[in-house]
Amino acid sequence: MGDLAHAMAISGGGVISLVGAGGKTTLMFCLARELAASGASVLATTTTKVRVPGADDARQIIISSDVEDVLNRVQGAGVGGGVLFAVAREISSQGKLSGFQPSVIDSIAASGAFQWIVAEADGAAQRPVKAPAPHEPVIPESSGWVIGILGIDVIGKPLNESNVFRPERFASITGLSMENPISAASLAKVLAHPEGILKGCPKEAAAVAFLNKADTSEVVSNGRKVVAFLREMKCSLLRRILIGKLLPDPEIHEYHNI
């Protein structure tokens, strides 16, 4: 198993759902490729919308809105190396692909066609951090792991539409006023709050946070401050928190149990 899976304490097989902002799609394909490199059968998919995968991201793309058709095709394609990618339909006007209802992913998981399913289960309009609306995130009930990601480099930037997806929700959850600098404490709050990034995490799933875009020692230090606040808050929702980066290549600087 590779560095990401090891750091996230992921093993055995199952559904991994990715929520939050600041690198979900990149994490999905990085993690899927890593799992596939170990010899496992891997499906990457989404319950929201996602960009069209590149040639290095997936060996095959299946697009079908018919559940039985999807099950038949993924069961036939699950054998062999590499990552398979499946979605319900193409949105050509946006250059994106639209995913499945969570129940479809639950059915694919129950079929046993894949050892791993990695699902992007949230949207954030390319912002580094978000707070979910009432209908978000869209997490399959079969998820064994839920990874909440955010861009830790947002610390110090103002709370507004440019930096936060649904900033009014972020303000409500964290108590931070609009246009005030985003702090480590506010990021800890949006991770720990039941209406925050990990909202709707299934009770049996392991919740992990990934503080992404830690490109400098200063940003890594800010990540440690988030960890310290979560421990002060005695956060029971999270099992582990990672500090690292995904680009140009995945690198986990450190991880902490909460």
C-alpha positions as CSV (number, residue, x, y, z in Angstrom):
1,M,0.0,0.0,0.0
2,G,1.3,3.5,-0.8
3,D,1.9,6.6,1.2
4,L,-1.6,8.1,1.0
5,A,-3.4,5.0,2.0
6,H,-0.9,4.3,4.8
7,A,-1.2,7.8,6.2
8,M,-5.0,7.6,6.0
9,A,-5.1,4.2,7.7
10,I,-6.9,2.8,4.7
11,S,-6.7,-1.0,4.2
12,G,-8.7,-4.1,3.1
13,G,-11.0,-2.6,0.6
14,G,-14.3,-0.6,0.5
15,V,-15.7,2.8,-0.5
16,I,-13.7,5.9,0.1
17,S,-15.7,9.2,-0.2
18,L,-14.0,12.5,-0.6
19,V,-15.6,15.8,0.7
20,G,-14.6,19.4,1.2
21,A,-12.6,21.6,-1.1
22,G,-9.1,22.3,-2.3
23,G,-8.1,19.1,-4.2
24,K,-10.8,16.5,-4.1
25,T,-10.5,15.5,-7.8
26,T,-6.7,15.4,-7.7
27,L,-6.8,13.3,-4.5
28,M,-9.4,10.9,-6.0
29,F,-7.1,10.1,-8.9
30,C,-3.9,10.1,-6.9
31,L,-5.4,7.7,-4.4
32,A,-7.1,5.5,-7.0
33,R,-3.8,5.1,-9.0
34,E,-1.9,4.3,-5.8
35,L,-4.4,1.6,-4.8
36,A,-4.4,0.2,-8.3
37,A,-0.6,0.1,-8.3
38,S,-0.9,-2.4,-5.4
39,G,-2.8,-4.8,-7.8
40,A,-6.3,-4.0,-6.5
41,S,-9.3,-3.5,-8.8
42,V,-10.3,0.2,-8.4
43,L,-13.3,2.2,-9.5
44,A,-13.2,6.1,-9.4
45,T,-16.5,7.9,-9.6
46,T,-18.6,10.7,-8.2
47,T,-21.9,11.6,-6.8
48,T,-21.6,15.2,-8.0
49,K,-19.7,16.6,-11.1
50,V,-16.1,16.1,-12.1
51,R,-13.8,17.0,-14.9
52,V,-13.1,14.5,-17.7
53,P,-10.2,12.2,-16.6
54,G,-6.9,12.4,-18.4
55,A,-5.3,9.4,-20.0
56,D,-3.1,8.9,-16.9
57,D,-6.1,9.0,-14.6
58,A,-8.1,6.0,-15.9
59,R,-7.7,3.1,-18.3
60,Q,-11.4,3.1,-19.3
61,I,-14.4,5.5,-18.9
62,I,-18.0,4.1,-18.6
63,I,-20.8,6.6,-19.1
64,S,-24.3,5.2,-18.5
65,S,-27.3,6.3,-16.4
66,D,-28.9,2.8,-16.4
67,V,-28.0,1.1,-13.1
68,E,-28.2,-2.4,-14.5
69,D,-26.1,-1.5,-17.5
70,V,-23.5,0.1,-15.3
71,L,-23.4,-2.9,-13.0
72,N,-23.0,-5.3,-16.0
73,R,-20.2,-3.1,-17.6
74,V,-18.2,-2.5,-14.4
75,Q,-18.4,-6.2,-13.4
76,G,-16.9,-7.0,-16.8
77,A,-14.3,-4.3,-16.7
78,G,-13.2,-4.6,-13.1
79,V,-10.7,-7.3,-13.9
80,G,-7.2,-6.1,-14.7
81,G,-4.9,-3.4,-13.7
82,G,-5.4,0.3,-13.6
83,V,-8.3,2.6,-12.6
84,L,-11.8,2.3,-14.2
85,F,-13.9,5.5,-14.1
86,A,-17.7,5.5,-14.3
87,V,-20.3,8.2,-14.3
88,A,-23.9,8.7,-15.3
89,R,-23.7,11.2,-18.1
90,E,-21.6,13.9,-19.8
91,I,-22.4,17.6,-19.5
92,S,-20.7,18.8,-22.7
93,S,-21.6,22.5,-22.0
94,Q,-19.5,22.4,-18.9
95,G,-16.8,20.0,-20.0
96,K,-17.7,17.8,-17.0
97,L,-19.2,14.5,-16.2
98,S,-22.2,14.0,-13.8
99,G,-22.1,11.1,-11.3
100,F,-24.4,8.6,-9.7
101,Q,-26.9,8.7,-6.9
102,P,-25.3,7.3,-3.7
103,S,-27.5,4.2,-3.9
104,V,-25.9,3.3,-7.3
105,I,-22.5,3.4,-5.7
106,D,-23.8,1.3,-2.8
107,S,-25.1,-1.3,-5.4
108,I,-21.7,-1.4,-7.2
109,A,-19.9,-1.8,-3.8
110,A,-22.3,-4.7,-2.9
111,S,-21.7,-6.4,-6.2
112,G,-18.1,-7.0,-5.3
113,A,-16.8,-6.0,-8.7
114,F,-14.1,-3.8,-7.2
115,Q,-11.9,-4.0,-4.2
116,W,-11.9,-0.3,-3.9
117,I,-14.3,2.5,-4.9
118,V,-13.0,6.1,-4.6
119,A,-15.9,8.6,-4.9
120,E,-15.8,12.4,-5.1
121,A,-18.9,13.2,-3.0
122,D,-18.9,17.0,-2.8
123,G,-18.5,20.2,-4.9
124,A,-16.7,23.4,-4.2
125,A,-16.4,25.4,-7.4
126,Q,-12.6,25.4,-7.3
127,R,-12.4,27.2,-3.9
128,P,-9.8,26.1,-1.3
129,V,-12.3,25.6,1.5
130,K,-16.1,25.3,1.9
131,A,-18.9,24.8,4.3
132,P,-21.7,22.5,3.0
133,A,-25.3,23.5,2.2
134,P,-28.2,21.5,3.6
135,H,-28.1,19.1,0.6
136,E,-24.3,18.6,0.8
137,P,-22.2,16.5,0.8
138,V,-23.6,13.5,-1.1
139,I,-22.0,10.5,0.7
140,P,-22.8,6.9,-0.1
141,E,-23.9,5.0,3.0
142,S,-21.5,2.2,2.1
143,S,-18.5,4.5,2.7
144,G,-15.9,3.0,5.0
145,W,-13.8,6.1,5.0
146,V,-14.7,9.8,4.5
147,I,-11.8,12.1,3.7
148,G,-12.4,15.8,4.3
149,I,-9.9,17.9,2.4
150,L,-9.2,21.6,2.5
151,G,-6.5,24.0,1.3
152,I,-4.5,25.0,4.4
153,D,-2.9,27.8,2.4
154,V,-6.2,29.7,2.8
155,I,-5.2,30.8,6.4
156,G,-4.8,34.5,6.5
157,K,-7.0,35.2,3.5
158,P,-10.3,37.0,3.9
159,L,-13.5,35.1,4.3
160,N,-15.3,35.9,1.1
161,E,-16.7,34.3,-2.1
162,S,-13.2,34.2,-3.7
163,N,-11.7,32.0,-1.0
164,V,-14.6,30.1,0.4
165,F,-17.5,28.2,-1.2
166,R,-20.6,29.1,0.7
167,P,-18.9,31.7,2.9
168,E,-22.1,32.6,4.7
169,R,-22.4,29.0,5.9
170,F,-18.7,29.0,6.9
171,A,-19.4,32.2,8.9
172,S,-22.4,30.7,10.6
173,I,-20.5,27.5,11.6
174,T,-17.3,29.2,12.8
175,G,-18.5,32.5,14.1
176,L,-16.0,34.3,11.8
177,S,-17.2,37.5,10.3
178,M,-17.2,38.1,6.5
179,E,-13.9,39.6,5.2
180,N,-12.0,38.7,8.4
181,P,-8.9,36.6,8.0
182,I,-9.5,32.9,8.0
183,S,-7.7,31.4,11.0
184,A,-6.5,27.9,12.1
185,A,-9.2,28.0,14.7
186,S,-11.9,28.6,12.1
187,L,-10.7,25.7,10.0
188,A,-10.7,23.4,13.0
189,K,-14.3,24.4,13.7
190,V,-15.5,23.7,10.2
191,L,-13.8,20.3,10.4
192,A,-15.2,19.4,13.8
193,H,-18.7,20.9,13.6
194,P,-21.6,18.4,12.8
195,E,-22.7,20.7,10.0
196,G,-19.2,21.3,8.7
197,I,-17.1,19.6,6.0
198,L,-17.7,16.1,7.4
199,K,-21.5,16.5,7.7
200,G,-23.3,13.3,6.9
201,C,-20.4,11.0,7.5
202,P,-21.9,7.5,8.1
203,K,-21.6,6.3,11.7
204,E,-19.4,3.3,10.8
205,A,-17.1,5.3,8.6
206,A,-13.6,6.4,9.6
207,A,-13.3,10.2,9.2
208,V,-9.9,11.6,8.1
209,A,-8.9,15.2,7.4
210,F,-6.3,16.1,4.8
211,L,-4.8,19.6,5.1
212,N,-3.6,20.1,1.5
213,K,-1.4,22.6,-0.2
214,A,1.2,22.6,2.7
215,D,4.0,23.7,0.3
216,T,6.2,25.6,2.9
217,S,7.3,25.2,6.5
218,E,5.1,28.1,7.5
219,V,2.0,26.4,6.0
220,V,2.9,23.1,7.7
221,S,3.2,25.0,11.0
222,N,-0.3,26.4,10.4
223,G,-1.5,22.9,9.8
224,R,-0.1,21.9,13.2
225,K,-2.1,24.8,14.8
226,V,-5.3,23.3,13.3
227,V,-4.4,19.9,14.8
228,A,-3.8,21.6,18.2
229,F,-7.2,23.3,18.1
230,L,-8.9,20.1,17.2
231,R,-7.3,18.4,20.2
232,E,-8.3,21.3,22.5
233,M,-11.9,20.9,21.2
234,K,-11.7,17.1,22.0
235,C,-13.0,16.5,18.5
236,S,-14.5,13.0,18.4
237,L,-15.5,13.0,14.8
238,L,-12.0,12.7,13.3
239,R,-9.8,9.7,13.6
240,R,-6.7,11.2,11.9
241,I,-5.5,14.4,10.3
242,L,-2.8,14.7,7.6
243,I,-0.7,17.6,6.5
244,G,0.7,17.5,3.0
245,K,0.3,18.3,-0.6
246,L,-0.8,16.6,-3.8
247,L,1.0,18.6,-6.5
248,P,3.3,18.2,-8.3
249,D,3.4,14.8,-6.6
250,P,1.6,13.6,-3.5
251,E,3.6,14.1,-0.3
252,I,2.5,13.6,3.3
253,H,4.6,15.7,5.6
254,E,3.1,14.3,8.8
255,Y,-0.1,12.9,10.3
256,H,-1.7,13.0,13.7
257,N,-4.2,10.9,15.5
258,I,-7.0,13.0,17.1
